Amino acid sequence: MLSAILLQAAAGATLGKLGAAIGAGLAAIGAGIGIGNIGASAMEAIARQPESVGEIRSNMIVAAALIEGVAFFAVIICALVIFI
């Protein structure tokens, strides 16, 4: 009985680590897609209004930094799940 409980606990830890690894990968992929969309939209906006390059660029950098911060936070949480 005790060995069955220990085996279930070990299997659950393995599945938890697998889920955390998948979550970290999804966070990185989602951030990459989001930053890519921001860059594409910014280039399109600059092509339409070349005189507002500075404002568009600064807004793009702020939005990309926010997305990257959230993705970094998600990856850190997944790493904590894996190692703790």
C-alpha positions as CSV (number, residue, x, y, z in Angstrom):
1,M,0.0,0.0,0.0
2,L,2.8,2.4,0.9
3,S,4.7,1.6,-2.2
4,A,1.7,2.4,-4.4
5,I,1.2,5.8,-2.7
6,L,4.9,6.6,-3.2
7,L,4.7,5.5,-6.9
8,Q,1.7,7.7,-7.4
9,A,3.5,10.7,-5.8
10,A,6.6,10.2,-8.0
11,A,4.4,9.9,-11.1
12,G,2.6,13.1,-10.2
13,A,5.8,15.0,-9.7
14,T,7.0,13.9,-13.1
15,L,3.7,15.1,-14.7
16,G,4.0,18.4,-12.9
17,K,7.5,18.9,-14.2
18,L,6.3,18.0,-17.7
19,G,3.4,20.5,-17.4
20,A,5.8,23.2,-16.2
21,A,8.1,22.6,-19.1
22,I,5.2,22.8,-21.6
23,G,4.0,25.9,-19.9
24,A,7.4,27.6,-20.2
25,G,7.5,26.7,-23.9
26,L,4.1,28.1,-24.5
27,A,5.0,31.3,-22.7
28,A,8.1,31.8,-24.9
29,I,6.2,31.0,-28.1
30,G,3.3,33.3,-27.1
31,A,5.7,36.1,-26.4
32,G,7.5,35.6,-29.7
33,I,4.3,35.8,-31.6
34,G,3.1,38.8,-29.7
35,I,6.3,40.8,-30.2
36,G,6.3,39.7,-33.9
37,N,2.8,41.1,-34.3
38,I,3.8,44.4,-32.6
39,G,6.8,44.7,-34.9
40,A,4.7,44.0,-38.0
41,S,2.1,46.5,-37.0
42,A,4.7,49.2,-36.2
43,M,6.3,48.7,-39.5
44,E,3.0,49.1,-41.2
45,A,2.2,52.2,-39.2
46,I,5.6,53.7,-40.1
47,A,5.0,53.0,-43.7
48,R,1.6,54.8,-43.6
49,Q,2.9,57.8,-41.6
50,P,6.7,58.2,-41.8
51,E,6.6,61.5,-39.9
52,S,5.6,59.8,-36.7
53,V,8.5,57.2,-36.5
54,G,9.7,58.3,-33.1
55,E,6.4,58.0,-31.3
56,I,5.5,54.7,-33.0
57,R,9.0,53.3,-32.1
58,S,8.8,54.3,-28.5
59,N,5.3,52.8,-28.1
60,M,6.5,49.6,-29.8
61,I,9.4,49.3,-27.4
62,V,7.2,49.8,-24.3
63,A,4.6,47.2,-25.5
64,A,7.3,44.7,-26.4
65,A,9.0,45.2,-23.0
66,L,5.7,44.6,-21.2
67,I,5.1,41.4,-23.2
68,E,8.6,40.2,-22.5
69,G,8.3,40.9,-18.8
70,V,5.1,38.8,-18.6
71,A,6.8,36.0,-20.5
72,F,9.8,36.1,-18.3
73,F,7.6,35.9,-15.2
74,A,5.8,32.9,-16.6
75,V,9.1,31.1,-17.4
76,I,10.4,31.8,-13.9
77,I,7.3,30.4,-12.3
78,C,7.6,27.3,-14.5
79,A,11.2,26.9,-13.6
80,L,10.3,27.1,-9.9
81,V,7.8,24.4,-10.4
82,I,10.4,22.2,-12.0
83,F,13.2,22.7,-9.5
84,I,11.2,22.9,-6.2
